[in-house]
Amino acid sequence: MESNYRQYWEDMPCYLSVHDREFRIVDGNRLFRSDFGDRIGEYCYQVYKGVEEVCPDCPVKLTFEDGHSHGSEQALTTRHGDRVSVMVHTTPIRDEAGEIVAVMEMHTDIGEIKRLQNLLEQSQRRLAQLFEEVPCYITVQGPDHVIQHANRKFRDTFGPAVGDYCYRVYKHREEQCLVCPSVKTLADGKTREHEEVMVSLDGEKFNMLVTTAPLRDADGKPEAVIKMSIDITQIRRLQSQLASIGLLVGSISHGIKGLLTGLDGGIYLVNSGFQKDNPQRVTKGWEMVQRNVDKIRSMVLDILYYAKDRDLTIADVDVGALVAEIRELMTRKAEDFDIRLDVQVAPDVGTIQGDQSAIRAALVNILENSLEACQVDRHKSGHWVRFRARRASPWMVFEIEDNGIGMDRETREKIFSLFFSSKGVKGTGLGLFISNKIVDKHGGTIAVTSEPGRGTRFLVRLPLEARPSTHPGTV
């Protein structure tokens, strides 16, 4: 039986050695002798490591001290100069009295495991570097919508997003988006592509082409979503000049048709008044012609403000007269919507320098937006819009406030974007964009405060003296 055990000892596919208390090797199996030579009686640290003192945290020493088995990972050097990575395991050998007289040390070659481990670490480093350096925005988020990982480009643009909700980071929303492709991807495991507008940490808007793809667990079930976003803002800007003209023409065609019909009616009254020598009929017809020409002029100016910059016509503008003109223009529409229009002008408003027709267009667009915000609000019994003008040197301040439907943060950040409309197919999305452009060209600002369900307040500030900002002398 003893010979059988010796055969087992010799044929074990690992290095086996026995050490005494002086750390000398007193026995070794065949594989040990093959790779390290017949070095029985020499110190183990010389044989295995080629050093002249006991190795730190030597498992043989620890076993002699406490009588327990110990393990560690070591690198050995064979007699041929090859380095071998091994997993070490020690076992005490006791005499009949239970005293430890020697320690058996087993070294299992884990070289292939280490090679695969190194390859895995290299792959992980490459993947991490790719994730960090890829020139698009990447996040990983779980079913709870919390961002788990974000690459460098994303963090630089949207801030330290990890641990925050995706809709708060991407869009500054306080609730989940109504249509969320990530939710659908988690539900069915399908990759999706869509386009959306995101807002950076600094408030800059980006048009993004977004792809959502599932990350699966060991059972193949989606457990997270990787969201990859490519900035296509410049592409959209290049496309807008051509594509938006077609959209604009289609959206206002019915309005133009109505205005032309009104012109035809006015011309008919003028002509028939002359034929019948009826001055009252001529006057009524001419008023219709003037009214519709003014509306056409306003509509065409909106198109021109968007389609091509034009020279500002700078002159002294009587603010009181301008507000009175706007009040007369907007009163009828407010009455049609059953909305109370309250107009107040401070007695000392005086004049400002600017383009009167452009300023009027900007204020009318904002007022129309407020009236329509009240019109779509079904939760209040009465609605009002306040329009105030006051002088606050060096500014002329116009305040337009309503108690309409209001806006959340996401909508507030988009209202001055080209063709963004909260009215769906009923709006072109040009009005507030043009208003902001006109005010900016005059060197002024528009501030917006709003809360869903409670209304909106626009604060327009125009300089008392002309000082165009971005492109002097043009709109």
C-alpha positions, 0 to 999 in steps of 0.5 A: 500500500505504501508503494501505491501512495508513493506512486500517487505522490510521484505522478501528481500533475503539480509540484509537490515538496516537503519542507523541514523547519529550516525551510530545507526541501526534504522530498519532491515528486517527479515533476518537481525534480524535472523542472527544478532538479534533484535539489533535495536538502537545499533551501526552498527559497533558493530552489524556487525563487533564487533568493537568499532569505525566506520569502515575505508571508511564506505559507510554509512558515505560517503553517509551522507557526499556527498549524493551519493550511495556507495558500497564496499565489506565487511566481517560481523560476525553474532551472531552465529559467522559465517563470511559472505562475502557481497557486500554493497550498500548504499542509502540516505533517505531524508525528504521532504526538501531534507535533508538526515535523514538516510541511507539504507544499503543493504548487499548481500551475496556473500559467494558462489561467493567468494568461487568459486573465491578462487577456481579459484584463487587456480586453476590459481596458480596451473596452473601457478606453473605447467607452471613454473615448468614443466620439459620441455620447454614451450612457448605461441605465437600468430599469429604474432610469438611473444612469449607471455609467457615462463616458467622458464626452457625456460627462463633459457636456451633461455633467456628472450624470452617474446616479441621477435619472436619465430624463433629468440629465438629458432633458431637465425634466422632473418626470419620466418622458411620456414616450421612452424608447429605453423602456421599450428596449428593456421590455422586448430586447429590440434595438431602437433609433429615434431623434430627440432634443437634449439640453446640456448642463449649460442649457445648450440644445442638441439635436441627437440621433439616439440608439438604444440597445439591450444589455443582457444578463446570463439568461439572455434577458435585458437588464440594462440599456446602453444609449448612444447619441450622435450630435446632428445639430449642425446637420439639422441647421443646414437642412432647416433653411430648405426644409422649413420653407416648405413647412412654412408655406404649407402651414400658412397657406390657408391663412394667406388664402383667407387674407386674399379672400378678404382682399377680394371682398374689399376690392369688390366693395371699393369698385362697386362703391365707385360705380354706384357713387357710394362713398360709405361703401368705398370707405368700408371696402378700403378699410377691409383692403388696408386691414388685410394688407397689414395682416399680409405684411405681418405674415410676410415679415415673419417669413423674411425674418426667418428666411433672410436677414434684412436691414433694421429701420432704426427710428424713434418709436413712440411706445405708448402709440405702439402699445395702443396699436397692438391693443387694438390688434389683439382685443378682437382675438382676446374677445373671440377667445373670451379672454380678458386683455389688460393693457397698462402703459406707464405715463413716462414710457416715452420713446425708444430707438428701434425698428417699430414694425419688428418690435410690434411683430415680436410683441404680437407673437408673444401675446398670441402665444399667451392667448393661445395658452389660455385658450387650450387651458380647460382647468380654469373658469376665467382667463386673462392676459396682462400686457404692461410697458414701463421705462427702467433706464437703460431699458424699456420693459414689456411684460406679458403675463397669462394664467394659461396652461403654463410650461414645464422646464423642458418646454421653457428651454425649447420655446425659442427653438426653430419650429418648436410648437407646443400647439402641435399641427396648429402652430408653425413654431416660428412666432417665438423663434422670430420674437427672440431673434428680433429682440436679440438683434435689438440688443435686448433679452427675453426672460421666461418664467412659467409653471405648469397649470399656473401660467407664464410670464415673458419679460422683454427688455429692449435698450432705450438707445439702438445697440444691435447685438449679434449682427449690427444693423440687421434682423 
